[in-house]
Amino acid sequence: MLVAHGIADARVLSVDIEPLAAFTDPRITFLQGDAKRLDAVLPAALLRQCARPWLVIEDSSHHYPESSAVLDYFHAHLQPGDYIVVEDGVVSQLSGAHYRQYQDGPNRAVADFLARHGDAYEIDAALCDQYGHNATYNPNGWLRRR
């Protein structure tokens, strides 16, 4: 997708408890780690090597503790113009009974994070509302560091 948008020299770091990638690409690094312990897999020294601006995508378990941990971890590392996107806040609106297990984790994490750090971020409404008010899988989840 980056190449399709004219960004040929980007680097992607993907963290998962069990990386399952069936391909290799020199621009993509798959790392094994826990969203609640990102300091162990993404130390500050590694993050300093990453070109700006950043697009951090939180798409882990959709449970509050993990979403909240990712937001808190990256808060210390994001700079003005960087984005953090919290995916799948719509799980609270989906009809299947299995979606109740998430207890609105992504949306609650974003709301609590903004209550603590809202002066440092803005919700990018143009991206959240491109197809209608919060007509997205990540309602109010596109956060730009000020």
Backbone as CSV, one residue per row, in Angstrom:
resi,resn,N_x,N_y,N_z,CA_x,CA_y,CA_z,C_x,C_y,C_z
1,MET,0.825,-1.192,0.000,0.000,0.000,0.000,0.868,1.254,0.000
2,LEU,1.977,1.209,0.716,2.845,2.378,0.748,3.377,2.697,-0.647
3,VAL,3.834,1.690,-1.357,4.353,1.901,-2.713,3.247,2.452,-3.607
4,ALA,2.025,1.947,-3.465,0.903,2.438,-4.266,0.635,3.915,-4.014
5,HIS,1.018,4.394,-2.837,0.841,5.812,-2.497,2.118,6.612,-2.696
6,GLY,3.094,6.031,-3.382,4.312,6.767,-3.716,5.336,6.815,-2.603
7,ILE,5.224,5.951,-1.616,6.172,5.929,-0.501,6.963,4.633,-0.612
8,ALA,8.013,4.669,-1.393,8.741,3.443,-1.714,9.770,3.057,-0.659
9,ASP,10.241,3.997,0.134,11.343,3.687,1.053,10.894,3.565,2.509
10,ALA,9.642,3.283,2.735,9.132,3.169,4.102,9.581,1.868,4.754
11,ARG,9.567,1.893,6.072,9.893,0.707,6.858,8.678,0.364,7.704
12,VAL,8.352,-0.909,7.762,7.218,-1.375,8.550,7.744,-2.307,9.628
13,LEU,7.355,-2.026,10.879,7.629,-2.916,11.997,6.289,-3.485,12.434
14,SER,6.160,-4.779,12.419,4.925,-5.437,12.805,5.194,-6.288,14.041
15,VAL,4.421,-6.047,15.097,4.591,-6.792,16.345,3.352,-7.649,16.555
16,ASP,3.585,-8.926,16.837,2.481,-9.837,17.106,2.955,-10.886,18.100
17,ILE,2.020,-11.419,18.867,2.373,-12.483,19.803,2.918,-13.681,19.043
18,GLU,2.331,-13.975,17.892,2.775,-15.084,17.041,2.810,-14.602,15.601
19,PRO,3.915,-14.000,15.144,3.972,-13.550,13.749,3.740,-14.720,12.803
20,LEU,2.805,-14.524,11.891,2.421,-15.612,10.992,2.693,-15.288,9.526
21,ALA,3.551,-14.352,9.266,3.797,-13.942,7.884,4.334,-15.095,7.058
22,ALA,3.752,-15.254,5.887,4.177,-16.319,4.969,4.995,-15.742,3.820
23,PHE,5.526,-14.561,4.001,6.326,-13.938,2.957,7.421,-13.113,3.616
24,THR,8.364,-12.683,2.817,9.412,-11.796,3.314,9.489,-10.589,2.400
25,ASP,9.898,-9.494,2.974,10.087,-8.252,2.240,11.121,-7.466,3.040
26,PRO,12.165,-6.974,2.403,13.221,-6.288,3.162,12.736,-5.020,3.867
27,ARG,11.585,-4.493,3.473,11.056,-3.276,4.113,10.211,-3.584,5.340
28,ILE,9.888,-4.872,5.545,8.987,-5.255,6.629,9.730,-6.160,7.610
29,THR,9.652,-5.801,8.879,10.252,-6.605,9.937,9.143,-7.114,10.839
30,PHE,9.063,-8.427,10.981,8.080,-9.051,11.859,8.751,-9.365,13.193
31,LEU,8.161,-8.841,14.253,8.713,-9.018,15.592,7.709,-9.741,16.471
32,GLN,8.221,-10.581,17.342,7.344,-11.276,18.279,7.346,-10.505,19.589
33,GLY,6.129,-10.180,20.066,6.039,-9.445,21.313,4.606,-9.263,21.748
34,ASP,4.455,-8.722,22.923,3.163,-8.530,23.569,2.830,-7.041,23.583
35,ALA,1.606,-6.702,23.223,1.184,-5.294,23.203,1.315,-4.644,24.573
36,LYS,1.250,-5.432,25.627,1.372,-4.880,26.982,2.823,-4.744,27.426
37,ARG,3.772,-5.180,26.590,5.205,-5.098,26.914,6.003,-4.631,25.700
38,LEU,5.566,-3.554,25.078,6.233,-3.080,23.863,7.662,-2.630,24.118
39,ASP,7.964,-2.219,25.335,9.336,-1.812,25.637,10.329,-2.949,25.410
40,ALA,9.872,-4.189,25.540,10.753,-5.340,25.343,11.049,-5.617,23.878
41,VAL,10.161,-5.227,22.998,10.323,-5.542,21.576,10.627,-4.298,20.731
42,LEU,10.208,-3.137,21.218,10.446,-1.875,20.509,11.169,-0.890,21.430
43,PRO,12.420,-1.176,21.752,13.140,-0.263,22.651,13.349,1.110,22.003
44,ALA,13.557,2.097,22.829,13.722,3.473,22.351,14.825,3.574,21.295
45,ALA,15.903,2.834,21.454,17.006,2.888,20.478,16.540,2.465,19.089
46,LEU,15.704,1.445,19.016,15.164,1.009,17.719,14.224,2.064,17.156
47,LEU,13.374,2.625,17.991,12.419,3.635,17.521,13.129,4.887,17.001
48,ARG,14.251,5.242,17.600,14.998,6.430,17.132,15.507,6.254,15.707
49,GLN,15.643,5.019,15.253,16.117,4.741,13.887,15.013,4.877,12.842
50,CYS,13.780,4.994,13.282,12.648,5.016,12.354,12.396,6.427,11.833
51,ALA,12.262,6.522,10.513,12.011,7.813,9.872,10.633,8.347,10.264
52,ARG,10.506,9.640,10.258,9.249,10.317,10.564,8.632,10.822,9.280
53,PRO,7.345,11.042,9.274,6.381,10.859,10.354,6.011,9.388,10.505
54,TRP,5.509,9.055,11.684,5.093,7.691,11.978,3.594,7.542,11.807
55,LEU,3.223,6.344,11.429,1.827,5.906,11.461,1.827,4.624,12.286
56,VAL,1.370,4.742,13.527,1.299,3.601,14.432,-0.131,3.083,14.380
57,ILE,-0.279,1.800,14.159,-1.614,1.205,14.080,-1.750,0.195,15.215
58,GLU,-2.678,0.466,16.113,-2.964,-0.440,17.229,-4.103,-1.351,16.791
59,ASP,-3.770,-2.587,16.502,-4.754,-3.549,16.002,-4.490,-4.892,16.672
60,SER,-4.316,-4.847,17.994,-3.957,-6.080,18.700,-5.208,-6.863,19.083
61,SER,-5.467,-6.992,20.347,-6.521,-7.898,20.819,-7.918,-7.281,20.844
62,HIS,-8.014,-5.977,20.769,-9.269,-5.224,20.882,-9.803,-5.201,22.313
63,HIS,-8.990,-5.644,23.252,-9.350,-5.560,24.665,-8.732,-4.282,25.242
64,TYR,-9.398,-3.738,26.232,-8.967,-2.472,26.833,-7.505,-2.482,27.302
65,PRO,-7.050,-3.489,28.059,-5.669,-3.410,28.564,-4.622,-3.294,27.463
66,GLU,-4.789,-4.038,26.382,-3.813,-3.984,25.301,-3.887,-2.653,24.548
67,SER,-5.100,-2.223,24.201,-5.234,-0.946,23.488,-4.684,0.198,24.325
68,SER,-4.994,0.190,25.597,-4.511,1.237,26.493,-2.990,1.202,26.628
69,ALA,-2.418,0.001,26.740,-0.963,-0.128,26.864,-0.244,0.403,25.628
70,VAL,-0.781,0.132,24.453,-0.154,0.618,23.220,-0.207,2.142,23.164
71,LEU,-1.351,2.718,23.461,-1.470,4.181,23.474,-0.484,4.797,24.460
72,ASP,-0.426,4.244,25.664,0.477,4.795,26.678,1.937,4.647,26.282
73,TYR,2.300,3.506,25.707,3.690,3.304,25.310,4.110,4.320,24.244
74,PHE,3.306,4.458,23.216,3.711,5.334,22.117,3.577,6.814,22.452
75,HIS,2.782,7.155,23.437,2.645,8.564,23.829,4.022,9.183,24.105
76,ALA,4.890,8.432,24.746,6.220,8.942,25.075,7.128,9.082,23.851
77,HIS,6.753,8.481,22.739,7.630,8.448,21.561,7.098,9.237,20.367
78,LEU,5.819,9.540,20.347,5.251,10.251,19.200,5.645,11.715,19.221
79,GLN,5.813,12.273,18.036,6.161,13.684,17.871,5.058,14.370,17.065
80,PRO,5.018,15.698,17.103,3.987,16.397,16.328,3.970,15.948,14.870
81,GLY,2.762,15.662,14.388,2.567,15.193,13.022,2.466,13.682,12.902
82,ASP,2.927,12.955,13.916,2.790,11.494,13.915,1.338,11.127,14.218
83,TYR,0.952,9.947,13.763,-0.403,9.432,13.999,-0.339,8.138,14.783
84,ILE,-1.368,7.918,15.583,-1.640,6.601,16.144,-3.109,6.327,15.863
85,VAL,-3.366,5.176,15.277,-4.719,4.791,14.875,-5.118,3.571,15.688
86,VAL,-6.254,3.659,16.351,-6.761,2.525,17.125,-7.867,1.876,16.303
87,GLU,-7.610,0.644,15.901,-8.513,-0.084,15.019,-9.647,-0.762,15.783
88,ASP,-10.716,-1.012,15.054,-11.814,-1.889,15.448,-12.604,-1.442,16.668
89,GLY,-12.728,-0.136,16.837,-13.625,0.369,17.868,-15.069,-0.017,17.612
90,VAL,-15.365,-0.416,16.402,-16.741,-0.804,16.073,-17.146,-2.135,16.687
91,VAL,-16.226,-2.842,17.334,-16.619,-4.133,17.911,-17.802,-3.971,18.863
92,SER,-17.936,-2.809,19.466,-19.055,-2.593,20.393,-20.384,-2.459,19.661
93,GLN,-20.341,-2.207,18.364,-21.562,-1.996,17.583,-21.949,-3.208,16.743
94,LEU,-21.107,-4.223,16.729,-21.383,-5.393,15.910,-22.345,-6.327,16.639
95,SER,-23.154,-7.045,15.869,-24.275,-7.773,16.457,-23.935,-9.144,17.039
96,GLY,-22.872,-9.763,16.627,-22.571,-11.100,17.122,-22.275,-11.103,18.614
97,ALA,-22.773,-12.121,19.308,-22.582,-12.212,20.762,-21.104,-12.261,21.140
98,HIS,-20.258,-12.854,20.296,-18.834,-12.958,20.621,-18.145,-11.596,20.685
99,TYR,-18.751,-10.563,20.095,-18.153,-9.223,20.149,-18.278,-8.600,21.536
100,ARG,-19.176,-9.108,22.380,-19.334,-8.563,23.727,-18.093,-8.792,24.580
101,GLN,-17.284,-9.805,24.229,-16.090,-10.098,25.016,-15.115,-8.927,25.056
102,TYR,-15.171,-8.065,24.059,-14.223,-6.950,23.988,-14.616,-5.793,24.897
103,GLN,-15.842,-5.761,25.346,-16.320,-4.743,26.287,-15.939,-3.327,25.852
104,ASP,-16.083,-3.071,24.539,-15.795,-1.745,23.980,-14.361,-1.297,24.270
105,GLY,-13.447,-2.256,24.307,-12.055,-1.991,24.671,-11.373,-0.878,23.900
106,PRO,-11.375,-0.907,22.554,-10.672,0.146,21.827,-11.240,1.546,22.092
107,ASN,-12.559,1.684,22.070,-13.157,3.007,22.290,-12.926,3.506,23.709
108,ARG,-13.041,2.630,24.687,-12.783,3.031,26.073,-11.328,3.455,26.252
109,ALA,-10.415,2.722,25.620,-8.995,3.070,25.728,-8.726,4.440,25.126
110,VAL,-9.305,4.711,23.957,-9.119,6.024,23.324,-9.701,7.125,24.201
111,ALA,-10.912,6.920,24.706,-11.556,7.945,25.541,-10.734,8.223,26.798
112,ASP,-10.269,7.182,27.466,-9.464,7.378,28.676,-8.125,8.037,28.360
113,PHE,-7.509,7.626,27.256,-6.232,8.210,26.833,-6.397,9.701,26.555
114,LEU,-7.453,10.056,25.821,-7.675,11.473,25.512,-8.042,12.269,26.758
115,ALA,-8.679,11.653,27.730,-8.968,12.346,28.991,-7.667,12.720,29.701
116,ARG,-6.643,11.887,29.556,-5.349,12.160,30.190,-4.428,13.020,29.329
117,HIS,-4.488,12.839,28.007,-3.497,13.469,27.119,-4.120,14.243,25.959
118,GLY,-5.386,14.577,26.071,-6.092,15.206,24.959,-5.483,16.495,24.462
119,ASP,-4.790,17.221,25.331,-4.162,18.464,24.887,-3.002,18.209,23.932
120,ALA,-2.489,16.983,23.889,-1.357,16.658,23.025,-1.789,16.011,21.704
121,TYR,-3.100,15.762,21.542,-3.598,15.058,20.362,-4.855,15.729,19.840
122,GLU,-5.109,15.481,18.578,-6.397,15.852,18.015,-6.924,14.672,17.219
123,ILE,-8.235,14.492,17.278,-8.873,13.479,16.456,-8.931,14.031,15.045
124,ASP,-8.387,13.316,14.088,-8.418,13.763,12.702,-9.792,13.408,12.123
125,ALA,-10.711,14.346,12.266,-12.099,14.123,11.835,-12.191,13.903,10.328
126,ALA,-11.303,14.495,9.559,-11.345,14.304,8.108,-11.137,12.832,7.753
127,LEU,-10.302,12.133,8.513,-10.080,10.711,8.253,-11.157,9.854,8.905
128,CYS,-11.565,10.205,10.122,-12.624,9.429,10.795,-13.954,9.553,10.070
129,ASP,-14.222,10.714,9.488,-15.543,11.006,8.937,-15.564,11.090,7.414
130,GLN,-14.584,10.510,6.753,-14.488,10.608,5.302,-15.742,10.093,4.601
131,TYR,-16.397,9.088,5.179,-17.587,8.508,4.543,-18.854,8.790,5.342
132,GLY,-18.797,9.723,6.275,-19.901,10.040,7.172,-19.373,10.044,8.595
133,HIS,-20.122,10.649,9.514,-19.639,10.779,10.893,-19.303,9.411,11.480
134,ASN,-18.017,9.214,11.732,-17.486,7.975,12.297,-17.923,6.729,11.533
135,ALA,-18.095,6.865,10.227,-18.395,5.709,9.369,-17.063,5.039,9.035
136,THR,-16.513,4.384,10.038,-15.198,3.777,9.940,-15.128,2.624,10.929
137,TYR,-14.142,1.779,10.803,-13.928,0.717,11.782,-13.200,1.235,13.013
138,ASN,-12.734,2.469,12.966,-12.013,3.042,14.099,-12.580,4.413,14.465
139,PRO,-13.807,4.443,15.028,-14.432,5.720,15.370,-13.588,6.514,16.363
140,ASN,-13.376,7.779,16.011,-12.533,8.683,16.800,-11.158,8.087,17.069
141,GLY,-10.726,7.187,16.212,-9.481,6.476,16.442,-8.280,6.978,15.675
142,TRP,-8.448,8.007,14.856,-7.306,8.586,14.138,-6.788,9.761,14.960
143,LEU,-5.714,9.542,15.709,-5.186,10.560,16.600,-3.874,11.100,16.049
144,ARG,-3.812,12.417,15.892,-2.602,13.080,15.405,-1.946,13.823,16.567
145,ARG,-0.672,13.591,16.749,0.075,14.277,17.811,0.239,15.736,17.421
146,ARG,-0.070,16.618,18.358,0.087,18.065,18.110,1.498,18.505,18.354
